[in-house]
Amino acid sequence: MNQKKKLVLLQKKKYLKIDELDNLDFPKILNLKKIQNDINKNYFNKKKIKPIISTHYEREYLISADSPIRATVDYKLESIHLKNFSQLNLIKNFSNIVILEIKYPTNLDNLLRKKLSNISLRLSKNSKYVNSFFEKPAYIN
């Protein structure tokens, strides 16, 4: 499980290894409830989490030869709305979307913008979770 915490412009990930959740079939209702209960019991004593959306995608990692520039390419995006665990077999497919994310030191900003200026890209912030939530199918209220 990946948990992200954002502090101003600093991003920090905390990785939790939860052995009891390995090899569970997803998205079976009993397994989703087990995941929810185990995480709430062991990691979120004061707040209770409840799954809403599950996002899935394939990712390629790229790194420049001298290492200051990294990129990820996400594709085959899908989401499953978990509201009340009632639509688990209905998968929203975003197959026409490919997300390229480039990470680099700020001192390379002008250089990268110049190098990428001839490429037809739509530059924007992106959240697979937000896209999945707001692009949910009409049958989900």
TORROBA-312230 format. One record per residue (C-alpha): residue in one letter; x, y, z. Coordinates in steps of 0.1 Angstrom, whole numbers, always signed. Each point is the difference from the previous one (the first is absolute). Example, Ala and Ser with C-alpha at 12.3 -4.5 7.8 and 13.67 -1.06 7.14 Angstrom:
! residues 2
+------+-------+-------+-------+
: tiza :    c1 :    c2 :    c3 :
+------+-------+-------+-------+
:    A :  +123 :   -45 :   +78 :
:    S :   +14 :   +34 :    -7 :
+------+-------+-------+-------+
***
This chain:
! residues 141
+------+-------+-------+-------+
: tiza :    c1 :    c2 :    c3 :
+------+-------+-------+-------+
:    M :    +0 :    +0 :    +0 :
:    N :   +13 :   +35 :    -8 :
:    Q :   -11 :   +29 :   +21 :
:    K :   +10 :   +35 :   -12 :
:    K :    +3 :   +30 :   +22 :
:    K :    +6 :   +34 :   -16 :
:    L :   +16 :   +27 :   +20 :
:    V :    +0 :   +32 :   -20 :
:    L :   +22 :    -9 :   -30 :
:    L :   +17 :   -29 :   +18 :
:    Q :   -15 :   -34 :    -8 :
:    K :    +6 :   -29 :   +23 :
:    K :   -11 :   -36 :    -4 :
:    K :    -4 :   -24 :   +28 :
:    Y :    +0 :   -37 :    -9 :
:    L :   -17 :   -24 :   +22 :
:    K :    +6 :   -37 :    -4 :
:    I :   -32 :   -19 :   +10 :
:    D :    +7 :   -37 :    -4 :
:    E :   -35 :   -11 :    +8 :
:    L :   -13 :   +18 :   -31 :
:    D :   +24 :   -17 :   -24 :
:    N :   -16 :   -23 :   -27 :
:    L :   -36 :   +11 :    +6 :
:    D :   -22 :    -1 :   -31 :
:    F :   -11 :   +35 :    -9 :
:    P :   -27 :   +14 :    -1 :
:    K :   -19 :   -27 :   +18 :
:    I :   -23 :   +15 :   +27 :
:    L :   +13 :   -21 :   +29 :
:    N :   +36 :    +9 :    -9 :
:    L :    -8 :   +37 :    -3 :
:    K :   -17 :    -1 :   +34 :
:    K :   +30 :   -18 :   +15 :
:    I :   +24 :   +26 :   -15 :
:    Q :   -22 :   +28 :   +14 :
:    N :    -2 :   -16 :   +35 :
:    D :   +37 :    -9 :    +2 :
:    I :   +12 :   +34 :   -10 :
:    N :   -25 :   +18 :   +23 :
:    K :    +9 :   -23 :   +29 :
:    N :   +38 :    +2 :    -4 :
:    Y :    +8 :   +34 :   -15 :
:    F :   -29 :   +24 :    +4 :
:    N :   -11 :    -1 :   +36 :
:    K :   -16 :   +34 :    +1 :
:    K :   -13 :    +3 :   -36 :
:    K :   -18 :   -27 :   -18 :
:    I :    +7 :    -5 :   -37 :
:    K :   -25 :   -13 :   -25 :
:    P :    +9 :   -10 :   -36 :
:    I :   -17 :   +21 :   -26 :
:    I :   +19 :    -5 :   -32 :
:    S :   +27 :   -24 :   -12 :
:    T :   +23 :   +12 :   -28 :
:    H :   +21 :   -24 :   -21 :
:    Y :   +26 :    +7 :   -27 :
:    E :   +32 :   -12 :   -15 :
:    R :   +31 :   +22 :    +4 :
:    E :   +33 :    +3 :   -18 :
:    Y :   +30 :   +17 :   +18 :
:    L :   +25 :   +20 :   -19 :
:    I :   +32 :   +17 :   +12 :
:    S :   +25 :   +21 :   -19 :
:    A :   +36 :   -12 :    -4 :
:    D :   +14 :   +25 :   +25 :
:    S :   -30 :    -6 :   +24 :
:    P :   -14 :   +35 :    +6 :
:    I :   -31 :    -5 :   -21 :
:    R :   -25 :   -27 :    +7 :
:    A :   -33 :    -8 :   -17 :
:    T :   -29 :   -24 :    +4 :
:    V :   -25 :   -10 :   -27 :
:    D :   -33 :   -13 :   +13 :
:    Y :   -25 :   -17 :   -23 :
:    K :   -28 :   -26 :    +0 :
:    L :   -17 :   +20 :   +27 :
:    E :   -31 :   -15 :   +16 :
:    S :   -20 :    +8 :   +31 :
:    I :   -26 :   -19 :   +20 :
:    H :   -25 :   +18 :   +22 :
:    L :    -2 :   -17 :   +33 :
:    K :   -30 :   +20 :   +14 :
:    N :   -19 :   -25 :   +22 :
:    F :   +19 :   -28 :   -18 :
:    S :   -29 :    -3 :   -24 :
:    Q :   +16 :    +7 :   -34 :
:    L :   +32 :   -20 :    +2 :
:    N :    -5 :   -16 :   -34 :
:    L :    -4 :   +34 :   -18 :
:    I :   +34 :   +12 :   -10 :
:    K :    +5 :   +35 :   -14 :
:    N :   +26 :    -1 :   -28 :
:    F :   +22 :   +30 :    -9 :
:    S :   +19 :   -18 :   -27 :
:    N :    +3 :   +31 :   -22 :
:    I :   +20 :   +18 :   +27 :
:    V :   +38 :    -1 :    +4 :
:    I :   +16 :   +20 :   +28 :
:    L :   +36 :   +11 :    -3 :
:    E :   +14 :   +15 :   +32 :
:    I :   +35 :   +15 :    -1 :
:    K :   +19 :    +8 :   +32 :
:    Y :   +32 :   +21 :    +0 :
:    P :   +18 :   +26 :   +20 :
:    T :   -13 :   +35 :    -3 :
:    N :   +32 :   +13 :   -15 :
:    L :    -8 :   -21 :   -31 :
:    D :   -34 :   +15 :    -5 :
:    N :    +8 :   +24 :   -28 :
:    L :   +20 :   -27 :   -19 :
:    L :   -27 :   -26 :    +3 :
:    R :   -28 :   +24 :   -11 :
:    K :   +21 :   +10 :   -30 :
:    K :    +7 :   -37 :    -9 :
:    L :   -36 :   -10 :    +3 :
:    S :   -15 :   +31 :   -17 :
:    N :    -2 :   -18 :   -34 :
:    I :   -19 :   -29 :   +15 :
:    S :   -38 :    +2 :    -1 :
:    L :    -8 :    -6 :   +36 :
:    R :   -28 :   +13 :   +23 :
:    L :   +19 :   +11 :   +31 :
:    S :   -21 :    -3 :   +31 :
:    K :    -1 :   -13 :   +35 :
:    N :   -15 :   -35 :    +1 :
:    S :   -15 :   -22 :   +27 :
:    K :   -11 :   -35 :   -10 :
:    Y :   -21 :    -1 :   +31 :
:    V :   -18 :   +33 :    -8 :
:    N :    -5 :    -9 :   -36 :
:    S :   -15 :   -33 :   +10 :
:    F :   -23 :   +16 :   +25 :
:    F :   -13 :   +28 :   -22 :
:    E :    -1 :   -21 :   -32 :
:    K :   -21 :   -26 :   +17 :
:    P :   -27 :   -17 :   -21 :
:    A :   -36 :   +14 :    +1 :
:    Y :   -13 :   -31 :   +17 :
:    I :   +18 :    +9 :   +32 :
:    N :   -15 :   +28 :   +22 :
+------+-------+-------+-------+
***
